[in-house]
Amino acid sequence: MVSLGLRNSQETWSLADNSRVFLEALKLFFEKREKEIGSLIFDKDDQLAVEFVTAAANIRASSFGIPLHSLFEAKGVAGNIVHAVATTNAIIAGLIVIEAIKVLKGDHQDYRMTYCLEHPSRKMLLMPVEPFEPSKSCYVCSETPLVLEVNTKTTKLREVIEKVIKSLG
């Protein structure tokens, strides 16, 4: 099976190395395994998949100041965690869609914050709660209504951004 053939699996790559591995692995998938894209199931014995996942996870971790892992460490964790992360991401994405529908419908009274509990209690994985009171000084969460009507067929995003920024002073 094709892989990048990286030598030292104990070495933790730099962010630049992770970016290079990510792009090279992606290129190899498109060149050698294109038919598998979209239907590939993660297998910790698939070296190219492990190289790709390690690089992608390390790039994401670096964004949040989380320590990076070597290929060896990632392979040890990936067999268990990839499925858990994918499931959790799917749950959270579903909750985001539910709240987005409420926003689009204008159901402001029905907003919920929902915690996905790492250690569920009373057989509750999800714990919905009332949102926190908005901060009066926060532009994002204060109750200053704003209606923005834009003709999406003729208006460019750049124009909207420029006009909004100019109006803020």
Buried (B, 14 or more C-beta within 10 A) or exposed (E): EEBBEBEEBEEBBEBEBBBBBBEBBBEBBEEEBEEEEEEBEBEBEBBBBBBBBBBBBBBEBBEEEEEBBBBBBBBEBBEEBBEEEEEBEEBEEEBEEEBEEBEEEEEEEEEBEBEEEEEEEEEEEEBEEEEEEEEEEEEEEEEEEEEEEEEEEEEEEEEEEEEEEEEEE
